[in-house]
Amino acid sequence: MEAFNIQIIETLLVFGAYIISYFIVKSVINNALKRTQFERGRRKMTIRAVQLFTTITAIILLTGIWGFRQNEIALFASTILTALRIALFAQWSLLSNITSSILIFFNHPVKLGDYIKVLHKDYHYEGEVTEMNYFFVHIKTSNNEIITIPNSHFFDRSFSVKDNEKKTNS
């Protein structure tokens, strides 16, 4: 019974450390990226990526605490990774959108609050960029509709960008 109590205490410590590290990391990333002049949407993407990493770390620690053997963990992880590999390679557009989100994050003229207009004969999207995530850019039209455009479309379509401040002053 004493081993069970130790496992519970260790689990509570891992959860506590996870919560504390989340808030510390979020604060550090926000402060660091504010100094580099990254806009809010890019900071949110960075925090999400770090949160994913810390969640995986916490899960690995918990499996060790509760007595999973290394071969069981390796078998589970390899099964999950194989399923993800098949899903990603079977659906190239997902992989393309994830890669595009990384490129948009580091070097692209579009940012949150910009008013964009897609310059394509078949697609007539126009509106304010309200959210950017791993797969889509969300645009709010003048009719208050939300249009989601896959990130990969930002690299195979032309568009014009107008800063929101310029739009409101015009």
ChimeraX attribute file (.defattr): number of C-alpha atoms within 10 A of each C-alpha:
attribute: neighborCount
match mode: 1-to-1
recipient: residues
	/A:1	5
	/A:2	7
	/A:3	8
	/A:4	10
	/A:5	10
	/A:6	12
	/A:7	16
	/A:8	14
	/A:9	12
	/A:10	16
	/A:11	18
	/A:12	13
	/A:13	12
	/A:14	18
	/A:15	16
	/A:16	12
	/A:17	12
	/A:18	17
	/A:19	14
	/A:20	12
	/A:21	14
	/A:22	17
	/A:23	12
	/A:24	12
	/A:25	16
	/A:26	19
	/A:27	13
	/A:28	13
	/A:29	17
	/A:30	19
	/A:31	12
	/A:32	13
	/A:33	16
	/A:34	13
	/A:35	9
	/A:36	9
	/A:37	9
	/A:38	15
	/A:39	14
	/A:40	13
	/A:41	17
	/A:42	20
	/A:43	20
	/A:44	16
	/A:45	17
	/A:46	16
	/A:47	19
	/A:48	15
	/A:49	13
	/A:50	16
	/A:51	18
	/A:52	12
	/A:53	11
	/A:54	17
	/A:55	16
	/A:56	12
	/A:57	13
	/A:58	17
	/A:59	13
	/A:60	13
	/A:61	14
	/A:62	18
	/A:63	15
	/A:64	14
	/A:65	15
	/A:66	13
	/A:67	9
	/A:68	12
	/A:69	10
	/A:70	11
	/A:71	9
	/A:72	11
	/A:73	14
	/A:74	11
	/A:75	11
	/A:76	12
	/A:77	12
	/A:78	12
	/A:79	12
	/A:80	11
	/A:81	12
	/A:82	12
	/A:83	11
	/A:84	12
	/A:85	12
	/A:86	10
	/A:87	13
	/A:88	14
	/A:89	11
	/A:90	11
	/A:91	11
	/A:92	11
	/A:93	15
	/A:94	18
	/A:95	17
	/A:96	16
	/A:97	20
	/A:98	19
	/A:99	16
	/A:100	20
	/A:101	23
	/A:102	16
	/A:103	14
	/A:104	22
	/A:105	22
	/A:106	10
	/A:107	8
	/A:108	12
	/A:109	12
	/A:110	20
	/A:111	24
	/A:112	19
	/A:113	19
	/A:114	21
	/A:115	23
	/A:116	22
	/A:117	18
	/A:118	18
	/A:119	14
	/A:120	12
	/A:121	6
	/A:122	7
	/A:123	10
	/A:124	9
	/A:125	17
	/A:126	19
	/A:127	23
	/A:128	24
	/A:129	23
	/A:130	17
	/A:131	15
	/A:132	24
	/A:133	20
	/A:134	20
	/A:135	20
	/A:136	20
	/A:137	24
	/A:138	21
	/A:139	26
	/A:140	20
	/A:141	16
	/A:142	10
	/A:143	7
	/A:144	10
	/A:145	11
	/A:146	16
	/A:147	18
	/A:148	16
	/A:149	15
	/A:150	21
	/A:151	26
	/A:152	22
	/A:153	15
	/A:154	19
	/A:155	12
	/A:156	9
	/A:157	11
	/A:158	12
	/A:159	16
	/A:160	13
	/A:161	18
	/A:162	17
	/A:163	16
	/A:164	17
	/A:165	11
	/A:166	10
	/A:167	10
	/A:168	7
	/A:169	6
	/A:170	6
